[in-house]
Amino acid sequence: PRVPTVGLTWGRVSPELLALAPVDIILGSDVFFDPKDFEDILTTIYFLLEKNPHAQFWTTYQVRSADWSIEALLCKWKLKTVHVPLRSFSADKEHLASSSLPGRHTIEMMIISLAHSDGT
């Protein structure tokens, strides 16, 4: 019945973030917009996942450039990702929920979690 929300600045740990009760799922929509912010985003997500080792970060993003990748940062922060095909939950339509996204855009969904010590 209550979903906690916390305003945050990527890459910064605030008192509100430190006081956040345990979480299972962190939702982010289109947060990977500007590559200069990718590491700050993953730093914050890593902090939250370390604090909640069984939690997952569920996010979507629009592929804007083949040159943008978070793979090296995922390795650096010891995070792993599972890509979720949009067709697996019928979200691969040109018009969805009265929106033209994904339309002709490439939208990806992934679930990020802590990698195990063996890298899996």
N, C-alpha and C positions, 0 to 999 in steps of 0.2 A: 504493500500500500504506500510506502514512502521510499522514494529513490533519492539518495543523497546526491547533491550536486555541489561542486566546489569550483569556483573560478580560479584559474591558475595562469601563470606565465610560464611557457615552456622553458625548461632549463633552470628554473628557480624553485627552491623548496621554501614554501611559506609556512607560517604557523598553522594555517588551516589545513594544509596538506599533511603536516606532521600529525595533526590531531584527527585525521580522517579515520573513521572506524574501518575495520576490515572489509575488503571488497572482493567480489568474485569476478566481476566483469567490468572493464573500463571501455566505454564506447567513445569512438572518435570518428567524425565524418569529414572526409576531405581535409584532414589535417596536414597531409603531405603535399602542400601547395608550392612552397618556395624552398628550394634545396638548401638555402642558407639556414633554414630552421630545422632541418631533418635531425641533426645531432641533438639539438636542444629537446626536441620531441622525444627522441629515444632515450635521452638521459633521464627525463621525467618519468617515462614509462618504466625504465629499468628500476628507478627508485621505488615506484609503486609496486612493481612485481617482486622486488626483493623484500619489501614489507609484507607482501601477500603472495607467497611463492606458488600458490595454486591458482592464482588469478590469471585472466587472459585479457589482452587488449584487442578488441574487435574494431576494425576500421575499414573504411572504404576510401578509395581515392580515384581520381581521374588521371589516367596516363596522359601526360602532357608532352613528354619528351622521352625519346629512347635513351637520352644521355643521363637521365635522372634515375638513380638507383639507391636503395637503402641497404643493399646486400652487405657491403663492406662494414657499414655501421652496425648492422645486426650482429656480425661476427665480433666486432670490437666490443660491443656491450653484452656479448654472450646471450643473445636472444635468438629465437627460432621463429619461423613463420610457416603457417599453413595457408595456402591459397584456397579460397572457397569459391567454386564456380557459381556465378550468378544463376545459371540455369538450374542449379541444384535446389533452388527455392523460388523458381519462376520469376526471377528479377532481371532476366535478360531481354525484356521487352523494350521496344522503341519508346513507348509511353508508359510510364509507371506512376501510379498514385497521382494522376493529374499533372505529371511533370514530363518534360521532354527529355530529361536525363533518364537512362543513359542515352537514348536516341542514337546518334551516330558517334558518340564518344565512347572511348574504351574505359569502362569502370571496372575496377578490381576490388575484391574484398579479401581481407586476410585476417588471420588471428595470430597475434604475436604473444609468445610466452617465454619464460626463462628456458634456456638450453640446459640440458643436464651436463654434468661434468665431463661426460664423454662426447659432448658436442651434439647430441641428438635432442 
